[in-house]
Amino acid sequence: MSKLFFFNGKILTMEDSQKEVECIVTENNKIIFCGSYEEGKKFIDKNTKYIDLEGRTLLPGFNDSHMHLISYGLSKYKVDLSNADSILHMQKALKEFVNNEKVKIFKKWILGHGWNQENFIEGRLPNKYDIDRVINDRPVFLSRACYHICVVNSMALKLAGITKETRDPEGGKIDRDPVTGEPTGILRENAVYLVYNLIPFTEDIGEIKEIIQSAIDDVNKVGITSIQTDDFSHLKSYKKILYAYQELKNEKKLNARINLQMLLDTKDKLIDFLKMNKKTGDGDEMVKFGPLKLLADGSLGSKTAALEAPYSDDINTKGVLIYTTEEIEKILTLAHVNGLQLAVHTIGDRAMKQVLSIYYRLNKMYYRKDARFRLIHCQILSRDIIEQFKKLNVIADIQPIFIKTDMQIAESRVGKERLKYSYAWNTMHNEGIFLSGGSDAPVEPFNPLYGIYCAVTRKDLNGYPEKGWYPEEKLDLYTALKLFTINPAYCTFEENIKGSIKTGKLADLVVLSEDITKIPLDKIKDVKVDMTVLSGKVIFSRN
């Protein structure tokens, strides 16, 4: 493999000790030099390929600290409802999808994703009757944008055996007509799985590999070279998912480094996994076992995020805790003592307090020097919660892109008082809390430049509001860049091999179309990725 010689650009290392260099040289899969142009020329030979940056920015390859890669890949075979502004729009999209359907990857089922009732002119949730009017001869399952609630049609309810006599599952809710008691078709949290578990996802390794490759091709186009992905819930057999990733790696067809966030949501599933004798960090530079992933609560949009006090716009609910403290503590303890890192989805303050209290007890009873406990999302905080983060050294995996959607509903959901410590990235950063950045794709777009833009402007992708939403919580550009480079590498105990530009580290790089330090912050969302490099090999080029 030839050497690559990058020069004549804004080369940002993400190393605090040497933030910028004039050139870098890669050979095989490593960076062999970074420093001055004159010194770098000493590494040139006949096999060197020159890459003139022409003033553009060179960064370490982007790393998404939390997404759902296979779910994104599967979304290509679903009805995209993310732009629906009405239930009528949803119905038209369903009709169009059925009329043009080519690949029935879910057999007879029709799946869709991305709807958000906050955008509907009808001002209400969709129901089974809305879907039945369009499709009543095939089961239909449509996920809300947050994936924490869904709407299904009558056939899907019938297949699942859900009637007005069906009791709500623990940690879930079946919405019912207030007069008749009949299920409306809206299912929340664990109730979603009453239908979801019936969907015939592919078990074919070849098809799983194609889904993964198609998704990775897309993330490479926005400069992502490392992905921390929660995939285990999206296909029936997580062992087949593991096998698919390993096969792609062995075939040298895996164009991203994969860290597996393992959703093993019951004690029995975890015990079964532990029989494999795998722990966090096992694997290699391409595919590694990451943390145990659990969900402690739901989402703000669906009013299932677990809050300490009732929702401001619905005083009858505080959201949903998926587990009792005793249940989730048993799972987390078993994982911790068996060498797994812990990463828990927590959006509401009640969920964060529940899990932080468990982290505190684990730290006292089963102390591990470098546990790197993680909480994912961390949206509705408080002063007390911030203090707990600091005391326990817990990582906050945030998704800056969330504000483009959540700013429309957050104040009505929790009120101004609770928003003082919500989405409080700058406060958290200034308090010394370690922040890492992700997208939660396909919930939101995985383009890291969108996340960086939202972090530094506190605006949606249309530039609203003009001065930013709670602008005091903006991050500076350098801190925002670290969210998607060196910080996610720390989350996976890999900060010594990737995440920054340094001699000896893996040659994972991204070239941006602009000098990102010189353009207005509002323009960051418009910056393009010109080149993505993985292990010293160009895997995407825009030209």
N, C-alpha and C positions, 0 to 999 in steps of 0.2 A: 504494500500500500504506500502511495506517495505521501510525502510531507505536504502539509498545508501551511502557508505563510500569510497570515492576516496582518494588514498594515494600513496606515493612512485613514484612520477612523477614530471614533470615540469608543475606546475599549474599556468598559467598566467591569472590574474584576469581581465586585461584591466582597472583596477582602478589605477590611477596615484599615489594615496596615499599609496597603498599597492600592488605593481605589481605582487608579487609572494607569494603563501602560500604553506604549507606542506600538507594540506588535506582539503577536504570539505565534508560536510554531507548534504544530501537532505532528505526531508520527504514530502510525498504527492507531491505537485507541486512546493515547494519552497526550496531554500537553507537555511538551519537552522544554519549552522556554516561554517566558513572558517577561517583557522588560523593554529596553530601549531598542530603537530600530537598528542602530549601529551594531549592538551586541547580537541582535537576532539574525543579522545577515551571515553571521559565522555558521549558522545551522543550515544554510542553503546548500543544496547539491542538485545534481541533474534530475532527480526525481521530485523536486519541489514544485508544487503548484501555487502560484501567486494569487492571492485574493485581495484586490485593491478595494478597500471599503468605501473609498471616495466620500469620506466624511460621515458615513453612516455609523450606527451604533452596533457594537458587538457585545453580547452578554452571555453568561452561562445559559445553557438550555433551560427552558421553563419547566417547572415541576408543579403539578396540581396536587395539593395536599389532601383533597377529598373530592372524588367524583364517582360515577357509576359507568364505567366504560362499556360493559356489555349492554346495560340498559340503554345507553345512547345508541349503540349499534342496532339494537332491536327496534329503537324508535323509528328507524328508517322504514320499517314495515308496518308502522301504525299510522292512524289518522292524526295529522298534526293539527291540533286545536288551539295552538298558542296565540293565534291572531284572532280568534273568535270574539266578536264584540256583542254577540247575542246568542240565545238558544237557537234561533232560526239559522244563524250562521253555522252553528254546530251541526244542525240537521242537514244543511246543504253540503257541508264538508263530508259528512258520512255518506250521503248519496253519491257524491262525486268519487269518493274512495271506492265504494262498492262497484260502481260502473267501470272504473279503470283498474281494478285489482288484478295484478298479474301473478304475484307470488303469494300463495296462501301458507305462509310460514307458520301461522297459528292454527292451521287446519280450518275448521268451520268457524272459529271464533273471529270476531273483529275487535281489535284493540285500538285505543286512541289515547292521547296524552296532551297535557298542556292547557286545558281550559281553566278559566279563572272567573268565577261569578262576579267578582268585583268589577269586571269589565263589561258585564252584560247590561244591555238597556232594560231588560226585564227586572233587574234588581233582585233576582232570586236564584237559588240553586236549581240546576236541571233535575229532572226526575225520570223514572222508568217510562212514564207515559210519553214524554218528549222523545225518548229513543224508540219506543214501540211504534210511534207514528211513521218512523223511517224504516226501521228494521225490526221485524218481529218473528222472523223465521231462522235467525241465527243469534247465538249469544253475543252480547256486546259488553265490553268492559272499558270504561273511559276514565283515566286517572286525571285528577286535578293537577295543576302545575306543580304543587308541592309533593305529590305522590302519597299524601297522607289520607286523602279521601278519594272515593271514586263514585261514579254513577254507573249503574248497570241496568239492562233492560229486564223485562219480565221473564224471558227465557233463561237468562243467566241466574236470576233468583230461583227459578223452578229447579234448574239443574243443581243448585247448591242446597235445595231444600229449605230455603229461607221463607218463612211465613210469619203471620202476626204472632204465632205462638213461640217462635224462635227467640230464645233469650240472648241478650247481648253477651258476646264473649268477654272474658276478662281483658281489660285494656283496650276495649273497642266499643263501638256504638252502631246500632242499626237505626237509621232515622225512620220514623213512623208517622203516618197520617194522624193528626191529633184527634180526628173524629172516629175513624174506622180502626185505627191501630195497625193497618196494613203497611208493610215496608214500602218506602217511597222509591227505593233504588239507590239512595245515598248510603254508603258504608264508610265508617271512619275507623282509622287506626287498625287494631287487630281484626275488626270485622271485615276489612278489605280481603283478608286471606281466606275467608269463607268461600269467596268466588275465585280469587287469584290462584289458589292452589289447584283449581280444576283446569286451568288453561294449559293446553298441550304444547309446552315449549319444546323446542327441538332437543333431542338427545344425541343427535348425530355429531360426532367430533369434527368432521369436515365442515359442517355448517357453522358450528360454534367458532371454528378457526376463521372462517370467512367473515363472520360478524365482527370478531375481534380485529382482523386486519383492516376491514373497511373503516372501523371507528378510529384505529390508529392512523390510518392515512389522513383522516381529517384533522386529528390533533397535531400531527406533524406540520400541517400547513399554517398553524398559528404558533409554531416554535416550541411546542411541548415535546420534551424528550424523556421525562419521567412522570409516571402516573401512579398515584395512590388510589386504588380503586376498590370499591365495595361491590363485589359481583355475586357473592354466594347466594343471594336471595333471588336472583333473576333467572336462574335455570334450576331444574329439579335436583341435579346432582353436582355438588361443588367439586367432587372428585373428577368429574369430566371436565370442569373448567380448569382445574389444575393441570390435567393431562393436555388440554388444548394449548395452554400457555407453554408448557414444556416442549411440546412438539414443535410449535412455532419457533421457539428458541433454538432447538436442536437443528431445525431446518434453516436457521439463520434468516428467518422471515419476520422476526419480532423487532419492529422499528421503534420501540420505546422500552424503557426500564419499568418493570411492573413491581409495585409493592402492594401486596394483597391485604386489604382491610377485611377481616374475616367475620362476617355476620353469622354468628352461631348463637341464636337467640334463646335457646333453652339449655338447661344443664345437660340433658341427654345428648343434644347435638355436640356440645363442647366435649363431653366425655368420649364420644365417638371420634371426634377429631384428634383428641389427645392420644388415641391409640396409634396414630401415625408417628408419634415421638418427634413432633415438630414444634419449634418455638420461634418467637420473633427473632428475625435476623438470619434464620436458616435459608439457604438458597445461595444464589450468586449475584453478580452485578446486574443481571438481566431480569431475574424473577426471584423475589424474596417473599417470605412469609412476614407479614406485618403484624398489626395489633388485632386483638379481639375487638370487634365492633358491635355495640349494642345501641338500641334506641330507647331512651328514657322517657321521651314524650313525643308530641306530634309537631304541628306547624302553626304559625301565627295566622296564616290565611284561612285555615280550616277551624280555627279556635280550639285546637287540640294541644297547643303548646301549654305545658303545665305551669300555671302562675300561682304565686303566693296569695294574691287577692283576685276577686272575680274580674272578668273582662269588663272594660269600661262600657262596651256596647252590648254586653249580654251578662247581666249580673247573676244569671242562673248557672254560670259555668266558670270553673277555674282551669278548664282544659283537662287533659288526660295524662296521668302517670301510667306508663305501659306496665310497669312492675310495682309490686310492693317493695319497700326497702329491703325486706328480708329476702325476697326472691332475687332481686338484682345483685344483692351483696353476695349471695351464694355463688352465682355465676362468675362475678368479677373476682372473687377470692380464689376460686378454683383455677381460673385463668392465670392470675397473678402468681400464685405459688408454683405454677407449672411453666413459668418463663415466658408468658405472653404479655406484651405491652397492652395497655387498656386505652380505648378510644370510644367515647360515648356521645351519641347525639343528644344534645341538650339545648333547647331553644328558650324555654321559660325559666324564670328564677327559681321556681319550686323544683324543677328537674335538676337544675345546677346544684342547688343546695343538697338535694338527695344524694347525688353522685359525689360531690365534694366531701360530704360527711363520710362516705364509704372510703374514698381515697385517704382521708385522714386516719381512719381506723386501720387500713391496710399499711399505711406508712408506720404506724406504731407497732402493729403486731407482726408484720412480715416485711420489715424494712429492706429495700433494695437501693443501693447507692445511686443508680441512674435509671429510675423507673420511667421517667418521661411520660407521666400520666397526661392524657389528652381529653379535652372536651371539644366537640365539634358543633359549630354554629354560634353558641354563646351570645344570644341576641338581647334578651331582657335581663339585664344585670342589676346589681345594687352595690352600694358601698361595701357592705359586708361580704358580698361574693368576691369583689375585687381583692379584698384583704385575704380571703381564703385562697384565691389563685396565687397570690404572692407567697403566702406561708408554705404552701404545698408545692410551689414551683410547677404549677400545671400549665401545659401548653394550651393556648386558645387557637383552634383551627377556625378562622373566620372566612366568610365569603363576601367580599366587598360588593360583588355584583348584585347581591340580594337587595341593596337599598333601592335599585331602580324600580323594583316592584313593591317592596315593603313600605317605602315612604308614602305610598298612596293609602295605606291602611293602618300603619303603626299607631298613629295618634288616636284614631277612633278605637283601636283595640285596647290600648293600655293607658291612654291619657298622657298629658304633658309631664306630669310629675315622674312617672316611671321612665319616660323617654330620656330623662337627664342622664341615666346610666345605661341606656340601650344603644347598641351599635356604637359603643364608646371606644373606638379603636385608638384614638390619640391619647385618651385618658389611660387606657390599659397600657399602651406603649410607654408613656411617661412614668407609669407606676412600676415599670420593669417586668411586666407580663410578656412572656414570649409569644409572639403572634406568627401564624403561618397562614398562607392564602390558598384557597381552592375555589371551585365553581359550583360543586354539587351537580354538575351536568348529569343528565339532561334537564334538571330543574331549571337551570340558567345556562347561557352559552359558556363554553369553556375557554374562550379566547382570553388569555391572561392580560392582554392589553386593555380589555374592558374592565377587568378587575382592578388593574393599576389605576386606570382613569377614575373609576368610582372611588377608590381609596384616597386619591389626591384632590378630587373636586367635590365629592359628595353630591354628584348630580346623576340624573338618569342619562340614557344615551341620546336623548333629545336636548340635553343641556339645561334641564330644569332641576331645581330652581336656579335662578341666575347667580345667587351668591352661595349656593350649596345648601344642603339639608343638614341642619345642625353643623354649620361649617367649622365650629371649634374642634370637631372631631376628625378633621382632615389629617392625613398623614403626609409627611414630606415625600418627595419623589424617591429618594434613595431608600427610605424605609419601605415604601410600597414595592420597589423592585425586589428587595430582599424577601418580601412575602412569597414570591413565586420563584425564588432561586435557591439561596443558601438556607433559608429558614425551613422549607419543607425537607431539605436533606437532613437537617438536624432532627426533625421529627422521626425519621426512620433510621437514626444512628449512622448516617452516611455522610456527615459533613466533612469527613476527612478524605472522601474519594470523589465528591461531586458537589455541585451547587455554587462553585466559584471558579474563577480562572486563576489557576495556580499551577506551577510546575509539579508534575506528578499526578495531577487529577485527571479524571476521565475527560476526553475531548468531546464534550457535549456542549454545543454552542448554538446561538441564534443571532442572525443578522437582521436588524430592523432597517426600514426604508429611510429613516430620518435620524438625525442627532437628537435623541429624545430629551436631552438636557437643554436644548436651545429653543424648542418649539413651545407655544403656549400649552398649558396643561390641558385645556379643553380639546386640543388636537390629538392627544394621545390615543383616543379611541379610533382615530382614522389612520394611525400608523400601520403599515403592512409588514409582514414578515417576508424578507427577501430570500432567506436561506436558513435551513435547519440542518445541523450537523450532529450525528450520533456516532460516538466512538471514532471520530476522525473521518467519517464518511458522510458526504452530502446526501441526505435522504429526502430533502425537498428544496427546490429552487423555483422562484417565481419567474425567472427569466429563461 
